[in-house]
Amino acid sequence: MSRIVRAALAIGASAAVLVGSATTAYADQSTDNPSFVRLRAEHSDKCLTIENARIGSGAHAVQQSCSDDLDNQLFDLRSSGEGKISVWAKHSGRCLGSGSNTDWDVEQLWCIDNSGQHWRVILVEVAKDLYELRPAYTPVDCLTIPNFSQADGTRARTLKCTGDSNQRWRIQPATS
């Protein structure tokens, strides 16, 4: 794991907690100096993106070809306490969560202290730096690109974890 990614996930954490064969990664960084990351799907090598750079609540998270100049592909991982994080979109200042009216679609929403916006980052394959992002309120579900889609614009969802590549993410440091 790169030093920058490790710092983004572990600043202030004294240790990682082992959960079965997976490791929970922690984020505890200051909001005064955020470190942005890209979330890149293993199966498609595309980035999690807020659709059409929308800034309002309810904008869907989709996979899109990665681009160095898109702020709607940059996220700040912030500690929510107890091994949980909030995922803040750089361009809008909103948080990723499961929308209440979208049948498990992942959206950006106003950031509130809400379990639907808290995630656990689980290291699942050390050699490849791959992680699962699991909603804190349902640890059996994972951030997923359905049906192993390769298409730009495919909506991210939270679905039951299977360990497949469409649920595994690289967390890559990004320049802001």
HUVENLIN-V400523 format. One record per residue. PSI is psi in whole degrees, -180 to 180 (999 if undefined). D_LAST is the distance of its C-alpha to the last C-alpha in Angstrom with 2 decimals. Layout:
psi=PSI d_last=D_LAST
psi=PSI d_last=D_LAST
This chain:
psi=136 d_last=20.02
psi=155 d_last=17.31
psi=-38 d_last=16.91
psi=-44 d_last=13.20
psi=-44 d_last=14.10
psi=-42 d_last=17.19
psi=-41 d_last=15.53
psi=-32 d_last=13.34
psi=-22 d_last=16.69
psi=8 d_last=19.15
psi=127 d_last=18.25
psi=-10 d_last=21.46
psi=138 d_last=23.37
psi=-24 d_last=26.60
psi=158 d_last=27.31
psi=149 d_last=26.71
psi=128 d_last=29.50
psi=130 d_last=31.39
psi=103 d_last=32.37
psi=-125 d_last=34.92
psi=4 d_last=33.41
psi=159 d_last=29.80
psi=131 d_last=27.47
psi=127 d_last=25.54
psi=144 d_last=22.15
psi=150 d_last=21.12
psi=134 d_last=17.98
psi=76 d_last=18.52
psi=157 d_last=15.55
psi=140 d_last=15.35
psi=-10 d_last=13.87
psi=-25 d_last=13.48
psi=71 d_last=10.67
psi=150 d_last=8.96
psi=117 d_last=7.75
psi=149 d_last=6.43
psi=161 d_last=8.89
psi=143 d_last=10.74
psi=111 d_last=14.42
psi=121 d_last=16.59
psi=134 d_last=20.30
psi=-44 d_last=22.72
psi=-32 d_last=25.42
psi=-15 d_last=23.59
psi=28 d_last=20.45
psi=161 d_last=18.67
psi=145 d_last=15.65
psi=133 d_last=16.12
psi=143 d_last=15.22
psi=121 d_last=16.25
psi=128 d_last=19.08
psi=23 d_last=18.92
psi=29 d_last=15.79
psi=147 d_last=18.40
psi=-14 d_last=17.58
psi=161 d_last=20.95
psi=145 d_last=22.35
psi=-6 d_last=23.97
psi=134 d_last=21.51
psi=147 d_last=21.88
psi=130 d_last=19.55
psi=168 d_last=20.43
psi=143 d_last=19.80
psi=151 d_last=18.53
psi=137 d_last=18.01
psi=143 d_last=14.54
psi=135 d_last=12.55
psi=-16 d_last=9.43
psi=20 d_last=9.24
psi=109 d_last=9.86
psi=-22 d_last=7.94
psi=6 d_last=11.26
psi=5 d_last=10.75
psi=137 d_last=7.97
psi=147 d_last=9.86
psi=122 d_last=10.29
psi=115 d_last=13.65
psi=140 d_last=15.80
psi=137 d_last=19.34
psi=5 d_last=22.12
psi=158 d_last=24.80
psi=37 d_last=27.43
psi=14 d_last=25.15
psi=156 d_last=23.37
psi=161 d_last=19.77
psi=144 d_last=18.28
psi=106 d_last=15.52
psi=127 d_last=13.48
psi=130 d_last=11.93
psi=-46 d_last=8.74
psi=-25 d_last=10.53
psi=-19 d_last=13.81
psi=15 d_last=13.79
psi=166 d_last=16.55
psi=148 d_last=17.56
psi=138 d_last=18.83
psi=174 d_last=22.58
psi=121 d_last=25.85
psi=146 d_last=27.22
psi=-22 d_last=30.83
psi=21 d_last=32.19
psi=14 d_last=30.46
psi=52 d_last=32.40
psi=7 d_last=29.58
psi=149 d_last=26.84
psi=131 d_last=23.36
psi=166 d_last=21.87
psi=138 d_last=19.35
psi=162 d_last=21.49
psi=136 d_last=21.64
psi=115 d_last=20.62
psi=162 d_last=23.94
psi=83 d_last=25.43
psi=131 d_last=26.77
psi=-24 d_last=27.55
psi=-10 d_last=26.57
psi=8 d_last=22.91
psi=141 d_last=23.11
psi=157 d_last=22.50
psi=133 d_last=23.59
psi=116 d_last=21.66
psi=120 d_last=24.47
psi=119 d_last=24.33
psi=-19 d_last=26.95
psi=102 d_last=26.93
psi=-47 d_last=26.04
psi=-30 d_last=26.77
psi=4 d_last=24.28
psi=51 d_last=21.59
psi=140 d_last=22.33
psi=156 d_last=22.05
psi=143 d_last=23.62
psi=118 d_last=22.18
psi=131 d_last=25.27
psi=134 d_last=25.84
psi=-30 d_last=27.26
psi=-14 d_last=30.26
psi=83 d_last=31.36
psi=-3 d_last=30.60
psi=-4 d_last=32.50
psi=156 d_last=30.00
psi=152 d_last=26.77
psi=123 d_last=23.84
psi=143 d_last=25.47
psi=111 d_last=25.34
psi=148 d_last=29.06
psi=24 d_last=31.58
psi=31 d_last=29.30
psi=142 d_last=28.25
psi=-4 d_last=26.53
psi=136 d_last=26.14
psi=142 d_last=22.99
psi=-3 d_last=23.18
psi=128 d_last=25.00
psi=136 d_last=24.52
psi=146 d_last=23.49
psi=167 d_last=26.24
psi=117 d_last=27.39
psi=164 d_last=30.46
psi=132 d_last=32.63
psi=133 d_last=31.12
psi=-10 d_last=32.89
psi=5 d_last=30.84
psi=163 d_last=30.30
psi=-20 d_last=27.36
psi=2 d_last=26.34
psi=7 d_last=25.54
psi=137 d_last=23.70
psi=143 d_last=19.95
psi=135 d_last=17.75
psi=106 d_last=14.80
psi=132 d_last=12.34
psi=147 d_last=9.38
psi=148 d_last=6.21
psi=144 d_last=3.76
psi=999 d_last=0.00
